């Protein structure tokens, strides 16, 4: 089983983790299931509609996890050389430009990881206190 890592800058929380935790419970559960599936699946088996590999040369190292509920949730991620996956940026897609902005932001995060690999930390799903 592969590990899921998440980008966490030293001066703040991990954006993708906070985004996932802030989703409505039903949609959050669906996203977490997709992340768990991602950790058990080889890269070539990640296919649409739930996963998309970007074919534009500039973004070829990036993938998108897709889930729908009341909102279209997207998480930009990349495979690591050791086989793990790194979640970079999560967002709600409202218009086409949202994906382009997220891809550009993700490339900036990847660039900062070259200098600071310690920003990639293990992602753990926070359990909710359900009664």
Secondary structure, DSSP 8 states (H G I E B T S, - for coil): ---EEEE--TTS--HHHHHHHTS-HHHHHHHHHHHHHHHHS-GGG--TTTEEE--SGGGTT-EEEEEESSSEEEEEEEE-TTS-EEEEEEEEE-SHHHHHHHHHHHHHHHHHHHH-GGGEEE---------
